[in-house]
Amino acid sequence: MVAFGYQPTPSSFPSIPNSKELYICLFNCTDFRPYAILPSKQYVLEDEKMADELSRMQNPFVIGERLYLRPLEPAQDNHLYSTWLNDADVRRWFSIYPTSDARAKERIENLYKTFGHIIFGVALKSDNSLIGLVGLKDINTLNQSAEFYIILDRSAWGKGYGTEGTKMMLRYGFLELNLNRIQTQDMEENIGGWRADEKAGFKHEGTMRQVIFRFGKYHDVRVYSLLRSEFLEKYEQEDAQ
């Protein structure tokens, strides 16, 4: 792409031998000097690298450092979806009901028919393998709020993928869906879950007592939330570092 602008005066045309941009003068006039900014060879190579990277991904929607988020494909991803919801270690904090491949396919198809619940597959940029799910549910456009969740394959635990996927989804929720508040809930015993939420910037609002009955006893649930203003402040500070 070529971007056009105006240089204030002919005498002030910049001399930038080491610049990443190449300024080309088109013609002179009395008060202004129009010029075009063409990308340098370095920029072209970076663009080509990015285009090559994008071509290897499967329908990427949000792209991060090591991960990207993509829409789930019902016929392709239904088996992994049901596998995670049936895995005892993965589902212990989420679901007590069995899920078949057929049911998983139907559920994925239904999720993409409305925008009250948005779900993505979490994929590795290195090989496109799907390692989990991330979503925003109960999206309220009037109050600009939603509830966040993330589910990762056990092979992806302890590698920082949860934090990266969470940050990507929060950025999407606040900056693209224009949400003002995103909350999440974790069972008290799910220490890894609520610690990851805190690392991503969520603030502990309080604990609901004996909310869930599972494994023969009642469990407390920790409630976390993050506001758009807090998100912007946190990540502006991180970008500045």
Backbone torsions as a table, in degrees:
resi	resn	phi	psi	omega
1	MET	NA	141.1	176.9
2	VAL	-108.1	126.9	179.5
3	ALA	-106.3	133.0	-178.4
4	PHE	-107.3	144.5	177.3
5	GLY	-154.7	-168.2	-179.2
6	TYR	-126.8	131.5	172.4
7	GLN	-88.5	129.4	-171.7
8	PRO	-51.8	-48.3	-179.3
9	THR	-140.8	154.9	179.2
10	PRO	-59.0	-36.3	-176.5
11	SER	-71.9	-18.8	-176.2
12	SER	-100.0	15.5	178.0
13	PHE	-60.3	129.0	-170.4
14	PRO	-70.3	145.6	172.6
15	SER	-111.5	105.9	-172.0
16	ILE	-130.0	79.0	-177.0
17	PRO	-62.7	-29.2	-176.7
18	ASN	-104.3	10.5	-176.4
19	SER	-69.1	152.1	175.1
20	LYS	-79.3	-7.3	-178.5
21	GLU	-116.8	150.3	179.1
22	LEU	-110.2	117.3	-179.9
23	TYR	-93.0	126.9	-179.7
24	ILE	-119.8	119.3	179.7
25	CYS	-78.3	132.9	-178.7
26	LEU	-93.8	-49.9	175.9
27	PHE	-165.1	163.1	-178.0
28	ASN	-100.9	152.2	171.0
29	CYS	-145.1	-179.8	-172.0
30	THR	-65.6	-50.2	-171.9
31	ASP	-106.8	-23.8	-175.5
32	PHE	-132.6	153.1	173.9
33	ARG	-122.3	102.7	176.2
34	PRO	-66.3	147.4	176.8
35	TYR	-150.8	162.7	176.3
36	ALA	-114.5	144.1	176.2
37	ILE	-107.6	113.3	-179.6
38	LEU	-104.6	142.3	179.4
39	PRO	-65.3	141.3	177.8
40	SER	-72.6	172.4	178.5
41	LYS	-60.6	-35.9	179.4
42	GLN	-63.0	-42.7	178.7
43	TYR	-64.0	-40.0	179.8
44	VAL	-62.1	-43.9	179.4
45	LEU	-63.6	-40.3	178.4
46	GLU	-64.9	-40.3	177.8
47	ASP	-64.1	-40.7	178.9
48	GLU	-64.9	-39.9	178.2
49	LYS	-63.5	-42.3	179.5
50	MET	-65.7	-41.3	179.7
51	ALA	-63.9	-38.6	178.5
52	ASP	-66.4	-40.1	178.7
53	GLU	-64.1	-43.3	179.3
54	LEU	-64.0	-37.0	-177.6
55	SER	-66.6	-23.5	-179.6
56	ARG	-86.3	-17.1	179.9
57	MET	-82.5	159.4	178.9
58	GLN	-100.8	99.6	174.2
59	ASN	51.1	54.2	-177.3
60	PRO	-67.8	143.4	178.9
61	PHE	-116.1	-44.7	174.8
62	VAL	-127.9	127.8	-174.2
63	ILE	-115.8	130.3	178.8
64	GLY	-115.8	-161.8	-177.3
65	GLU	-71.1	-49.7	-179.1
66	ARG	-115.6	-16.3	-174.3
67	LEU	-121.8	163.9	165.2
68	TYR	-142.9	152.1	178.7
69	LEU	-102.8	135.1	-179.4
70	ARG	-138.8	156.5	174.0
71	PRO	-62.2	146.2	175.6
72	LEU	-78.0	143.3	176.0
73	GLU	-102.6	114.2	-174.3
74	PRO	-51.1	-46.3	-176.2
75	ALA	-78.1	-19.9	-176.9
76	GLN	-96.2	-39.6	-170.3
77	ASP	-104.0	0.3	-174.8
78	ASN	-63.9	-33.2	-178.2
79	HIS	-68.6	-44.6	177.8
80	LEU	-63.5	-40.5	179.3
81	TYR	-57.1	-50.2	-179.2
82	SER	-69.6	-33.2	178.2
83	THR	-60.6	-45.3	-179.6
84	TRP	-67.0	-39.8	-178.9
85	LEU	-74.3	-13.3	177.6
86	ASN	-101.3	-16.2	-178.8
87	ASP	-68.2	126.0	-174.6
88	ALA	-59.4	-41.1	-177.9
89	ASP	-74.3	-31.5	-178.8
90	VAL	-79.7	-44.1	-172.2
91	ARG	-84.8	-7.1	-174.5
92	ARG	-57.6	-25.8	180.0
93	TRP	-100.1	-1.4	-171.4
94	PHE	-125.1	-45.1	-168.6
95	SER	-145.6	147.4	176.0
96	ILE	-116.8	4.0	-175.6
97	TYR	-108.2	139.8	179.2
98	PRO	-70.8	149.5	-179.0
99	THR	-130.2	123.5	177.5
100	SER	-89.7	165.8	176.9
101	ASP	-61.2	-39.1	-179.9
102	ALA	-65.2	-42.2	178.6
103	ARG	-66.8	-37.7	178.5
104	ALA	-64.1	-43.2	178.5
105	LYS	-60.9	-44.9	179.3
106	GLU	-62.6	-42.3	-178.1
107	ARG	-65.6	-44.0	179.4
108	ILE	-61.1	-43.3	178.7
109	GLU	-60.0	-42.3	-178.3
110	ASN	-69.1	-33.8	-178.5
111	LEU	-63.1	-30.4	-177.3
112	TYR	-90.6	7.9	177.5
113	LYS	-90.2	-17.0	178.5
114	THR	-134.1	171.1	-179.8
115	PHE	-116.6	20.9	174.8
116	GLY	-81.7	-12.5	-179.8
117	HIS	-145.5	116.8	-179.1
118	ILE	-114.7	125.2	-177.4
119	ILE	-126.5	142.2	176.0
120	PHE	-127.8	154.9	167.3
121	GLY	-86.7	141.3	176.5
122	VAL	-97.6	117.3	-174.9
123	ALA	-122.1	148.8	175.9
124	LEU	-80.9	133.4	177.2
125	LYS	-67.5	-28.0	-175.1
126	SER	-65.5	-38.5	-176.6
127	ASP	-142.4	9.1	178.1
128	ASN	68.5	7.0	-179.2
129	SER	-69.0	139.9	179.8
130	LEU	-85.1	124.0	-175.8
131	ILE	-117.2	0.6	179.4
132	GLY	172.0	-171.7	-178.6
133	LEU	-130.0	146.9	174.5
134	VAL	-142.1	141.8	-175.3
135	GLY	-155.6	165.7	170.8
136	LEU	-124.1	121.6	-179.3
137	LYS	-119.5	170.2	-178.4
138	ASP	51.2	44.9	-179.7
139	ILE	-69.9	122.0	-178.4
140	ASN	-111.9	106.4	-176.2
141	THR	-73.4	-23.3	178.8
142	LEU	-72.3	-49.2	-178.9
143	ASN	-91.4	-4.3	179.1
144	GLN	55.0	54.0	-178.8
145	SER	-135.7	162.8	178.6
146	ALA	-163.1	167.8	176.5
147	GLU	-114.6	132.5	-175.6
148	PHE	-97.7	147.8	171.5
149	TYR	-151.9	157.8	176.2
150	ILE	-147.2	139.8	178.1
151	ILE	-130.2	125.8	-179.8
152	LEU	-121.7	145.2	173.5
153	ASP	-60.2	145.1	-176.0
154	ARG	-59.7	-26.8	178.8
155	SER	-67.8	-16.4	-177.7
156	ALA	-99.1	-0.2	-177.8
157	TRP	-70.9	147.4	173.6
158	GLY	74.5	16.9	-177.6
159	LYS	-118.4	6.2	179.7
160	GLY	83.3	2.6	-179.2
161	TYR	-68.4	-34.3	-179.7
162	GLY	-62.7	-44.1	179.4
163	THR	-65.3	-43.7	-179.8
164	GLU	-64.5	-44.4	178.9
165	GLY	-64.1	-36.9	178.3
166	THR	-63.9	-47.0	180.0
167	LYS	-61.5	-38.8	179.3
168	MET	-64.1	-42.5	-179.0
169	MET	-70.6	-35.8	177.2
170	LEU	-65.3	-42.2	178.1
171	ARG	-60.7	-42.7	177.9
172	TYR	-63.1	-44.7	-177.8
173	GLY	-64.8	-43.2	-176.9
174	PHE	-81.0	-40.8	-172.4
175	LEU	-92.9	-22.3	-179.7
176	GLU	-110.6	-40.2	176.6
177	LEU	-85.8	-7.9	178.3
178	ASN	59.9	36.2	177.1
179	LEU	-74.9	154.2	177.7
180	ASN	-106.1	-27.8	-177.9
181	ARG	-141.3	129.9	175.0
182	ILE	-124.6	127.7	179.7
183	GLN	-117.8	164.4	175.6
184	THR	-150.0	157.2	-178.0
185	GLN	-129.9	141.4	179.6
186	ASP	-136.5	136.0	171.7
187	MET	-62.4	144.7	-176.3
188	GLU	-53.1	-38.1	-177.2
189	GLU	-76.4	-13.1	179.5
190	ASN	-83.8	69.7	-173.9
191	ILE	-62.1	-42.5	179.2
192	GLY	-60.7	-36.6	-178.8
193	GLY	-67.2	-50.5	-176.4
194	TRP	-76.3	-23.5	173.7
195	ARG	-69.3	-37.4	176.6
196	ALA	-65.2	-38.2	177.4
197	ASP	-62.7	-43.8	179.6
198	GLU	-64.2	-38.3	179.2
199	LYS	-64.6	-32.6	179.7
200	ALA	-80.1	-6.7	176.5
201	GLY	112.1	-5.1	178.8
202	PHE	-64.1	144.3	179.3
203	LYS	-107.9	136.5	-179.3
204	HIS	-74.3	117.1	-179.6
205	GLU	-88.8	-32.6	-178.1
206	GLY	164.8	-179.6	-178.4
207	THR	-125.5	127.4	175.3
208	MET	-88.5	126.7	-173.0
209	ARG	-85.8	136.0	173.8
210	GLN	46.9	54.8	-177.3
211	VAL	-85.7	-39.2	-172.9
212	ILE	-117.6	131.2	175.4
213	PHE	-100.0	115.4	-178.7
214	ARG	-155.8	147.0	179.2
215	PHE	57.6	35.1	173.7
216	GLY	83.1	7.6	178.1
217	LYS	-154.6	166.4	177.2
218	TYR	-85.8	145.8	-177.8
219	HIS	-122.8	141.4	173.1
220	ASP	-78.6	154.0	179.8
221	VAL	-126.8	127.1	178.2
222	ARG	-86.4	134.4	180.0
223	VAL	-108.8	127.5	178.5
224	TYR	-122.6	154.1	175.1
225	SER	-149.7	160.0	176.2
226	LEU	-140.2	133.3	178.7
227	LEU	-98.2	155.1	-179.3
228	ARG	-56.1	-44.5	-178.7
229	SER	-62.0	-38.4	178.6
230	GLU	-68.3	-39.8	178.3
231	PHE	-61.6	-48.5	-178.4
232	LEU	-62.1	-41.4	179.8
233	GLU	-65.3	-44.4	-177.9
234	LYS	-63.3	-46.3	-173.9
235	TYR	-83.2	-20.4	170.2
236	GLU	-67.4	-39.9	178.2
237	GLN	-65.9	-40.6	-180.0
238	GLU	-67.8	-39.4	178.6
239	ASP	-65.2	-30.4	-177.9
240	ALA	-76.0	-19.0	-177.2
241	GLN	-78.5	NA	NA
